Amino acid sequence: MDVCMFSVTATSVSYHVEDESITLEFPEMLHIGTSWILEIAYIGVINDKLSGFYRSVYTDADNNVQ
């Protein structure tokens, strides 16, 4: 098993008001087929109001609530 762990920091973050999304730019290409973990430091309320970061649940194909 070949495991390689390192971190890449975004060089810029752009917020798009119209669709409430962000774009992250990195100093190098992130390779397709590689698993990545995105860590975001967030200070604020996490609620169920469907705005900002919010909690949600769904029922999967086996009828389990996720």
PDB file of N, CA, C and O in Angstrom:
ATOM      1  N   MET A   1       0.848  -1.172   0.000  1.00  0.00           N
ATOM      2  CA  MET A   1       0.000   0.000   0.000  1.00  0.00           C
ATOM      3  C   MET A   1       0.894   1.235   0.000  1.00  0.00           C
ATOM      4  O   MET A   1       1.814   1.351   0.809  1.00  0.00           O
ATOM      5  N   ASP A   2       0.616   2.132  -0.896  1.00  0.00           N
ATOM      6  CA  ASP A   2       1.378   3.376  -0.992  1.00  0.00           C
ATOM      7  C   ASP A   2       0.497   4.511  -0.476  1.00  0.00           C
ATOM      8  O   ASP A   2      -0.516   4.845  -1.091  1.00  0.00           O
ATOM      9  N   VAL A   3       0.880   5.097   0.643  1.00  0.00           N
ATOM     10  CA  VAL A   3       0.108   6.189   1.235  1.00  0.00           C
ATOM     11  C   VAL A   3       0.964   7.439   1.250  1.00  0.00           C
ATOM     12  O   VAL A   3       2.089   7.429   1.749  1.00  0.00           O
ATOM     13  N   CYS A   4       0.432   8.502   0.707  1.00  0.00           N
ATOM     14  CA  CYS A   4       1.140   9.779   0.683  1.00  0.00           C
ATOM     15  C   CYS A   4       0.187  10.831   1.237  1.00  0.00           C
ATOM     16  O   CYS A   4      -0.900  11.039   0.697  1.00  0.00           O
ATOM     17  N   MET A   5       0.595  11.490   2.314  1.00  0.00           N
ATOM     18  CA  MET A   5      -0.268  12.512   2.910  1.00  0.00           C
ATOM     19  C   MET A   5       0.461  13.848   2.917  1.00  0.00           C
ATOM     20  O   MET A   5       1.599  13.945   3.375  1.00  0.00           O
ATOM     21  N   PHE A   6      -0.198  14.860   2.411  1.00  0.00           N
ATOM     22  CA  PHE A   6       0.332  16.211   2.451  1.00  0.00           C
ATOM     23  C   PHE A   6      -0.850  17.165   2.373  1.00  0.00           C
ATOM     24  O   PHE A   6      -1.973  16.741   2.100  1.00  0.00           O
ATOM     25  N   SER A   7      -0.612  18.426   2.604  1.00  0.00           N
ATOM     26  CA  SER A   7      -1.708  19.393   2.528  1.00  0.00           C
ATOM     27  C   SER A   7      -1.413  20.429   1.454  1.00  0.00           C
ATOM     28  O   SER A   7      -0.259  20.737   1.158  1.00  0.00           O
ATOM     29  N   VAL A   8      -2.469  20.949   0.891  1.00  0.00           N
ATOM     30  CA  VAL A   8      -2.385  22.004  -0.111  1.00  0.00           C
ATOM     31  C   VAL A   8      -3.312  23.112   0.363  1.00  0.00           C
ATOM     32  O   VAL A   8      -4.485  22.863   0.643  1.00  0.00           O
ATOM     33  N   THR A   9      -2.805  24.317   0.453  1.00  0.00           N
ATOM     34  CA  THR A   9      -3.599  25.458   0.903  1.00  0.00           C
ATOM     35  C   THR A   9      -4.080  26.254  -0.303  1.00  0.00           C
ATOM     36  O   THR A   9      -3.312  26.519  -1.228  1.00  0.00           O
ATOM     37  N   ALA A  10      -5.341  26.630  -0.286  1.00  0.00           N
ATOM     38  CA  ALA A  10      -5.900  27.425  -1.383  1.00  0.00           C
ATOM     39  C   ALA A  10      -5.180  28.765  -1.465  1.00  0.00           C
ATOM     40  O   ALA A  10      -4.904  29.397  -0.445  1.00  0.00           O
ATOM     41  N   THR A  11      -4.881  29.191  -2.686  1.00  0.00           N
ATOM     42  CA  THR A  11      -4.225  30.483  -2.886  1.00  0.00           C
ATOM     43  C   THR A  11      -5.238  31.617  -2.972  1.00  0.00           C
ATOM     44  O   THR A  11      -4.899  32.778  -2.745  1.00  0.00           O
ATOM     45  N   SER A  12      -6.490  31.275  -3.301  1.00  0.00           N
ATOM     46  CA  SER A  12      -7.546  32.287  -3.280  1.00  0.00           C
ATOM     47  C   SER A  12      -8.896  31.614  -3.063  1.00  0.00           C
ATOM     48  O   SER A  12      -9.113  30.461  -3.436  1.00  0.00           O
ATOM     49  N   VAL A  13      -9.788  32.371  -2.450  1.00  0.00           N
ATOM     50  CA  VAL A  13     -11.162  31.925  -2.212  1.00  0.00           C
ATOM     51  C   VAL A  13     -12.078  33.042  -2.689  1.00  0.00           C
ATOM     52  O   VAL A  13     -11.974  34.176  -2.222  1.00  0.00           O
ATOM     53  N   SER A  14     -12.972  32.726  -3.616  1.00  0.00           N
ATOM     54  CA  SER A  14     -13.915  33.716  -4.142  1.00  0.00           C
ATOM     55  C   SER A  14     -15.326  33.322  -3.742  1.00  0.00           C
ATOM     56  O   SER A  14     -15.722  32.169  -3.915  1.00  0.00           O
ATOM     57  N   TYR A  15     -16.093  34.273  -3.206  1.00  0.00           N
ATOM     58  CA  TYR A  15     -17.478  34.034  -2.805  1.00  0.00           C
ATOM     59  C   TYR A  15     -18.406  34.597  -3.869  1.00  0.00           C
ATOM     60  O   TYR A  15     -18.233  35.730  -4.317  1.00  0.00           O
ATOM     61  N   HIS A  16     -19.390  33.802  -4.271  1.00  0.00           N
ATOM     62  CA  HIS A  16     -20.343  34.202  -5.304  1.00  0.00           C
ATOM     63  C   HIS A  16     -21.722  34.369  -4.662  1.00  0.00           C
ATOM     64  O   HIS A  16     -22.390  33.391  -4.325  1.00  0.00           O
ATOM     65  N   VAL A  17     -22.127  35.614  -4.504  1.00  0.00           N
ATOM     66  CA  VAL A  17     -23.376  35.944  -3.809  1.00  0.00           C
ATOM     67  C   VAL A  17     -24.587  35.351  -4.524  1.00  0.00           C
ATOM     68  O   VAL A  17     -25.495  34.831  -3.876  1.00  0.00           O
ATOM     69  N   GLU A  18     -24.606  35.425  -5.859  1.00  0.00           N
ATOM     70  CA  GLU A  18     -25.798  35.029  -6.613  1.00  0.00           C
ATOM     71  C   GLU A  18     -26.205  33.571  -6.389  1.00  0.00           C
ATOM     72  O   GLU A  18     -27.399  33.272  -6.355  1.00  0.00           O
ATOM     73  N   ASP A  19     -25.256  32.673  -6.239  1.00  0.00           N
ATOM     74  CA  ASP A  19     -25.624  31.269  -6.006  1.00  0.00           C
ATOM     75  C   ASP A  19     -25.069  30.717  -4.690  1.00  0.00           C
ATOM     76  O   ASP A  19     -25.057  29.506  -4.466  1.00  0.00           O
ATOM     77  N   GLU A  20     -24.608  31.630  -3.824  1.00  0.00           N
ATOM     78  CA  GLU A  20     -24.101  31.263  -2.497  1.00  0.00           C
ATOM     79  C   GLU A  20     -23.096  30.119  -2.567  1.00  0.00           C
ATOM     80  O   GLU A  20     -23.201  29.135  -1.835  1.00  0.00           O
ATOM     81  N   SER A  21     -22.115  30.266  -3.468  1.00  0.00           N
ATOM     82  CA  SER A  21     -21.074  29.253  -3.609  1.00  0.00           C
ATOM     83  C   SER A  21     -19.704  29.911  -3.486  1.00  0.00           C
ATOM     84  O   SER A  21     -19.583  31.136  -3.502  1.00  0.00           O
ATOM     85  N   ILE A  22     -18.683  29.079  -3.363  1.00  0.00           N
ATOM     86  CA  ILE A  22     -17.315  29.585  -3.336  1.00  0.00           C
ATOM     87  C   ILE A  22     -16.479  28.848  -4.370  1.00  0.00           C
ATOM     88  O   ILE A  22     -16.786  27.716  -4.745  1.00  0.00           O
ATOM     89  N   THR A  23     -15.431  29.499  -4.821  1.00  0.00           N
ATOM     90  CA  THR A  23     -14.454  28.884  -5.708  1.00  0.00           C
ATOM     91  C   THR A  23     -13.114  28.908  -4.998  1.00  0.00           C
ATOM     92  O   THR A  23     -12.669  29.956  -4.531  1.00  0.00           O
ATOM     93  N   LEU A  24     -12.475  27.755  -4.917  1.00  0.00           N
ATOM     94  CA  LEU A  24     -11.150  27.642  -4.307  1.00  0.00           C
ATOM     95  C   LEU A  24     -10.130  27.454  -5.414  1.00  0.00           C
ATOM     96  O   LEU A  24     -10.320  26.616  -6.296  1.00  0.00           O
ATOM     97  N   GLU A  25      -9.053  28.222  -5.379  1.00  0.00           N
ATOM     98  CA  GLU A  25      -7.965  28.052  -6.338  1.00  0.00           C
ATOM     99  C   GLU A  25      -6.740  27.571  -5.587  1.00  0.00           C
ATOM    100  O   GLU A  25      -6.443  28.047  -4.491  1.00  0.00           O
ATOM    101  N   PHE A  26      -6.027  26.617  -6.189  1.00  0.00           N
ATOM    102  CA  PHE A  26      -4.856  26.013  -5.565  1.00  0.00           C
ATOM    103  C   PHE A  26      -3.618  26.275  -6.411  1.00  0.00           C
ATOM    104  O   PHE A  26      -3.728  26.519  -7.613  1.00  0.00           O
ATOM    105  N   PRO A  27      -2.434  26.228  -5.792  1.00  0.00           N
ATOM    106  CA  PRO A  27      -1.206  26.539  -6.517  1.00  0.00           C
ATOM    107  C   PRO A  27      -0.826  25.475  -7.544  1.00  0.00           C
ATOM    108  O   PRO A  27       0.049  25.708  -8.378  1.00  0.00           O
ATOM    109  N   GLU A  28      -1.470  24.313  -7.493  1.00  0.00           N
ATOM    110  CA  GLU A  28      -1.171  23.235  -8.434  1.00  0.00           C
ATOM    111  C   GLU A  28      -2.456  22.475  -8.728  1.00  0.00           C
ATOM    112  O   GLU A  28      -3.445  22.614  -8.008  1.00  0.00           O
ATOM    113  N   MET A  29      -2.440  21.676  -9.781  1.00  0.00           N
ATOM    114  CA  MET A  29      -3.608  20.874 -10.139  1.00  0.00           C
ATOM    115  C   MET A  29      -3.824  19.777  -9.105  1.00  0.00           C
ATOM    116  O   MET A  29      -2.865  19.165  -8.633  1.00  0.00           O
ATOM    117  N   LEU A  30      -5.080  19.531  -8.753  1.00  0.00           N
ATOM    118  CA  LEU A  30      -5.434  18.413  -7.889  1.00  0.00           C
ATOM    119  C   LEU A  30      -5.798  17.261  -8.817  1.00  0.00           C
ATOM    120  O   LEU A  30      -6.689  17.394  -9.656  1.00  0.00           O
ATOM    121  N   HIS A  31      -5.126  16.153  -8.669  1.00  0.00           N
ATOM    122  CA  HIS A  31      -5.247  15.053  -9.623  1.00  0.00           C
ATOM    123  C   HIS A  31      -6.558  14.282  -9.494  1.00  0.00           C
ATOM    124  O   HIS A  31      -6.983  13.943  -8.389  1.00  0.00           O
ATOM    125  N   ILE A  32      -7.188  14.012 -10.623  1.00  0.00           N
ATOM    126  CA  ILE A  32      -8.400  13.197 -10.676  1.00  0.00           C
ATOM    127  C   ILE A  32      -8.045  11.790 -10.226  1.00  0.00           C
ATOM    128  O   ILE A  32      -6.978  11.275 -10.559  1.00  0.00           O
ATOM    129  N   GLY A  33      -8.945  11.169  -9.467  1.00  0.00           N
ATOM    130  CA  GLY A  33      -8.718   9.806  -8.988  1.00  0.00           C
ATOM    131  C   GLY A  33      -8.009   9.758  -7.656  1.00  0.00           C
ATOM    132  O   GLY A  33      -7.818   8.680  -7.092  1.00  0.00           O
ATOM    133  N   THR A  34      -7.616  10.911  -7.144  1.00  0.00           N
ATOM    134  CA  THR A  34      -6.971  11.003  -5.839  1.00  0.00           C
ATOM    135  C   THR A  34      -8.022  11.393  -4.812  1.00  0.00           C
ATOM    136  O   THR A  34      -8.864  12.248  -5.087  1.00  0.00           O
ATOM    137  N   SER A  35      -7.988  10.786  -3.642  1.00  0.00           N
ATOM    138  CA  SER A  35      -8.924  11.153  -2.575  1.00  0.00           C
ATOM    139  C   SER A  35      -8.392  12.376  -1.845  1.00  0.00           C
ATOM    140  O   SER A  35      -7.212  12.442  -1.503  1.00  0.00           O
ATOM    141  N   TRP A  36      -9.271  13.345  -1.610  1.00  0.00           N
ATOM    142  CA  TRP A  36      -8.909  14.570  -0.909  1.00  0.00           C
ATOM    143  C   TRP A  36      -9.859  14.774   0.263  1.00  0.00           C
ATOM    144  O   TRP A  36     -11.017  14.361   0.206  1.00  0.00           O
ATOM    145  N   ILE A  37      -9.381  15.400   1.306  1.00  0.00           N
ATOM    146  CA  ILE A  37     -10.204  15.791   2.446  1.00  0.00           C
ATOM    147  C   ILE A  37     -10.186  17.309   2.504  1.00  0.00           C
ATOM    148  O   ILE A  37      -9.120  17.920   2.577  1.00  0.00           O
ATOM    149  N   LEU A  38     -11.360  17.915   2.473  1.00  0.00           N
ATOM    150  CA  LEU A  38     -11.477  19.368   2.536  1.00  0.00           C
ATOM    151  C   LEU A  38     -11.782  19.769   3.971  1.00  0.00           C
ATOM    152  O   LEU A  38     -12.779  19.330   4.544  1.00  0.00           O
ATOM    153  N   GLU A  39     -10.929  20.600   4.550  1.00  0.00           N
ATOM    154  CA  GLU A  39     -11.146  21.110   5.900  1.00  0.00           C
ATOM    155  C   GLU A  39     -11.435  22.600   5.817  1.00  0.00           C
ATOM    156  O   GLU A  39     -10.690  23.357   5.195  1.00  0.00           O
ATOM    157  N   ILE A  40     -12.528  23.009   6.455  1.00  0.00           N
ATOM    158  CA  ILE A  40     -12.930  24.411   6.456  1.00  0.00           C
ATOM    159  C   ILE A  40     -13.124  24.854   7.897  1.00  0.00           C
ATOM    160  O   ILE A  40     -13.884  24.236   8.642  1.00  0.00           O
ATOM    161  N   ALA A  41     -12.441  25.922   8.291  1.00  0.00           N
ATOM    162  CA  ALA A  41     -12.664  26.507   9.618  1.00  0.00           C
ATOM    163  C   ALA A  41     -13.907  27.380   9.507  1.00  0.00           C
ATOM    164  O   ALA A  41     -13.953  28.298   8.688  1.00  0.00           O
ATOM    165  N   TYR A  42     -14.906  27.100  10.320  1.00  0.00           N
ATOM    166  CA  TYR A  42     -16.180  27.817  10.244  1.00  0.00           C
ATOM    167  C   TYR A  42     -16.569  28.295  11.632  1.00  0.00           C
ATOM    168  O   TYR A  42     -16.582  27.518  12.587  1.00  0.00           O
ATOM    169  N   ILE A  43     -16.884  29.573  11.735  1.00  0.00           N
ATOM    170  CA  ILE A  43     -17.385  30.140  12.983  1.00  0.00           C
ATOM    171  C   ILE A  43     -18.775  30.677  12.682  1.00  0.00           C
ATOM    172  O   ILE A  43     -18.931  31.604  11.887  1.00  0.00           O
ATOM    173  N   GLY A  44     -19.769  30.101  13.308  1.00  0.00           N
ATOM    174  CA  GLY A  44     -21.138  30.530  13.071  1.00  0.00           C
ATOM    175  C   GLY A  44     -22.111  29.471  13.529  1.00  0.00           C
ATOM    176  O   GLY A  44     -21.719  28.445  14.084  1.00  0.00           O
ATOM    177  N   VAL A  45     -23.371  29.726  13.294  1.00  0.00           N
ATOM    178  CA  VAL A  45     -24.438  28.823  13.708  1.00  0.00           C
ATOM    179  C   VAL A  45     -24.708  27.814  12.597  1.00  0.00           C
ATOM    180  O   VAL A  45     -24.831  28.190  11.432  1.00  0.00           O
ATOM    181  N   ILE A  46     -24.799  26.538  12.953  1.00  0.00           N
ATOM    182  CA  ILE A  46     -25.242  25.509  12.019  1.00  0.00           C
ATOM    183  C   ILE A  46     -26.669  25.160  12.421  1.00  0.00           C
ATOM    184  O   ILE A  46     -26.911  24.670  13.524  1.00  0.00           O
ATOM    185  N   ASN A  47     -27.618  25.417  11.511  1.00  0.00           N
ATOM    186  CA  ASN A  47     -29.029  25.229  11.846  1.00  0.00           C
ATOM    187  C   ASN A  47     -29.720  24.384  10.789  1.00  0.00           C
ATOM    188  O   ASN A  47     -29.054  23.731   9.985  1.00  0.00           O
ATOM    189  N   ASP A  48     -31.018  24.387  10.780  1.00  0.00           N
ATOM    190  CA  ASP A  48     -31.779  23.644   9.775  1.00  0.00           C
ATOM    191  C   ASP A  48     -32.625  24.586   8.910  1.00  0.00           C
ATOM    192  O   ASP A  48     -33.689  24.193   8.431  1.00  0.00           O
ATOM    193  N   LYS A  49     -32.166  25.813   8.709  1.00  0.00           N
ATOM    194  CA  LYS A  49     -32.911  26.831   7.961  1.00  0.00           C
ATOM    195  C   LYS A  49     -32.573  26.852   6.469  1.00  0.00           C
ATOM    196  O   LYS A  49     -33.049  27.726   5.745  1.00  0.00           O
ATOM    197  N   LEU A  50     -31.756  25.900   5.999  1.00  0.00           N
ATOM    198  CA  LEU A  50     -31.377  25.783   4.588  1.00  0.00           C
ATOM    199  C   LEU A  50     -30.657  27.018   4.058  1.00  0.00           C
ATOM    200  O   LEU A  50     -30.841  27.407   2.905  1.00  0.00           O
ATOM    201  N   SER A  51     -29.837  27.629   4.909  1.00  0.00           N
ATOM    202  CA  SER A  51     -29.054  28.790   4.527  1.00  0.00           C
ATOM    203  C   SER A  51     -27.692  28.692   5.184  1.00  0.00           C
ATOM    204  O   SER A  51     -27.594  28.290   6.344  1.00  0.00           O
ATOM    205  N   GLY A  52     -26.628  29.055   4.455  1.00  0.00           N
ATOM    206  CA  GLY A  52     -25.276  28.922   5.010  1.00  0.00           C
ATOM    207  C   GLY A  52     -24.934  27.449   5.188  1.00  0.00           C
ATOM    208  O   GLY A  52     -25.365  26.613   4.395  1.00  0.00           O
ATOM    209  N   PHE A  53     -24.161  27.123   6.224  1.00  0.00           N
ATOM    210  CA  PHE A  53     -23.937  25.717   6.566  1.00  0.00           C
ATOM    211  C   PHE A  53     -25.146  25.255   7.359  1.00  0.00           C
ATOM    212  O   PHE A  53     -25.524  25.891   8.342  1.00  0.00           O
ATOM    213  N   TYR A  54     -25.744  24.175   6.948  1.00  0.00           N
ATOM    214  CA  TYR A  54     -26.936  23.706   7.652  1.00  0.00           C
ATOM    215  C   TYR A  54     -26.967  22.180   7.717  1.00  0.00           C
ATOM    216  O   TYR A  54     -26.327  21.484   6.929  1.00  0.00           O
ATOM    217  N   ARG A  55     -27.735  21.693   8.682  1.00  0.00           N
ATOM    218  CA  ARG A  55     -27.934  20.254   8.849  1.00  0.00           C
ATOM    219  C   ARG A  55     -29.015  19.792   7.883  1.00  0.00           C
ATOM    220  O   ARG A  55     -29.986  20.505   7.629  1.00  0.00           O
ATOM    221  N   SER A  56     -28.834  18.605   7.355  1.00  0.00           N
ATOM    222  CA  SER A  56     -29.906  17.995   6.576  1.00  0.00           C
ATOM    223  C   SER A  56     -29.824  16.485   6.741  1.00  0.00           C
ATOM    224  O   SER A  56     -28.775  15.945   7.094  1.00  0.00           O
ATOM    225  N   VAL A  57     -30.915  15.823   6.490  1.00  0.00           N
ATOM    226  CA  VAL A  57     -30.967  14.362   6.558  1.00  0.00           C
ATOM    227  C   VAL A  57     -31.677  13.844   5.315  1.00  0.00           C
ATOM    228  O   VAL A  57     -32.423  14.571   4.659  1.00  0.00           O
ATOM    229  N   TYR A  58     -31.434  12.590   5.006  1.00  0.00           N
ATOM    230  CA  TYR A  58     -32.125  11.941   3.902  1.00  0.00           C
ATOM    231  C   TYR A  58     -32.273  10.463   4.229  1.00  0.00           C
ATOM    232  O   TYR A  58     -31.598   9.946   5.120  1.00  0.00           O
ATOM    233  N   THR A  59     -33.148   9.793   3.514  1.00  0.00           N
ATOM    234  CA  THR A  59     -33.343   8.359   3.678  1.00  0.00           C
ATOM    235  C   THR A  59     -32.713   7.659   2.479  1.00  0.00           C
ATOM    236  O   THR A  59     -33.046   7.963   1.334  1.00  0.00           O
ATOM    237  N   ASP A  60     -31.794   6.711   2.745  1.00  0.00           N
ATOM    238  CA  ASP A  60     -31.103   6.028   1.655  1.00  0.00           C
ATOM    239  C   ASP A  60     -31.966   4.899   1.079  1.00  0.00           C
ATOM    240  O   ASP A  60     -33.097   4.691   1.518  1.00  0.00           O
ATOM    241  N   ALA A  61     -31.428   4.177   0.102  1.00  0.00           N
ATOM    242  CA  ALA A  61     -32.168   3.118  -0.587  1.00  0.00           C
ATOM    243  C   ALA A  61     -32.597   1.990   0.342  1.00  0.00           C
ATOM    244  O   ALA A  61     -33.561   1.283   0.048  1.00  0.00           O
ATOM    245  N   ASP A  62     -31.892   1.810   1.468  1.00  0.00           N
ATOM    246  CA  ASP A  62     -32.239   0.770   2.445  1.00  0.00           C
ATOM    247  C   ASP A  62     -33.141   1.300   3.550  1.00  0.00           C
ATOM    248  O   ASP A  62     -33.323   0.643   4.575  1.00  0.00           O
ATOM    249  N   ASN A  63     -33.706   2.485   3.347  1.00  0.00           N
ATOM    250  CA  ASN A  63     -34.614   3.130   4.298  1.00  0.00           C
ATOM    251  C   ASN A  63     -33.935   3.532   5.607  1.00  0.00           C
ATOM    252  O   ASN A  63     -34.586   3.610   6.649  1.00  0.00           O
ATOM    253  N   ASN A  64     -32.632   3.786   5.553  1.00  0.00           N
ATOM    254  CA  ASN A  64     -31.885   4.273   6.715  1.00  0.00           C
ATOM    255  C   ASN A  64     -31.789   5.789   6.647  1.00  0.00           C
ATOM    256  O   ASN A  64     -31.489   6.351   5.594  1.00  0.00           O
ATOM    257  N   VAL A  65     -32.043   6.445   7.760  1.00  0.00           N
ATOM    258  CA  VAL A  65     -31.905   7.900   7.815  1.00  0.00           C
ATOM    259  C   VAL A  65     -30.429   8.229   7.960  1.00  0.00           C
ATOM    260  O   VAL A  65     -29.751   7.745   8.867  1.00  0.00           O
ATOM    261  N   GLN A  66     -29.952   9.054   7.057  1.00  0.00           N
ATOM    262  CA  GLN A  66     -28.535   9.445   7.058  1.00  0.00           C
ATOM    263  C   GLN A  66     -28.402  10.904   7.438  1.00  0.00           C
ATOM    264  O   GLN A  66     -27.290  11.428   7.497  1.00  0.00           O
TER     265      GLN A  66
END
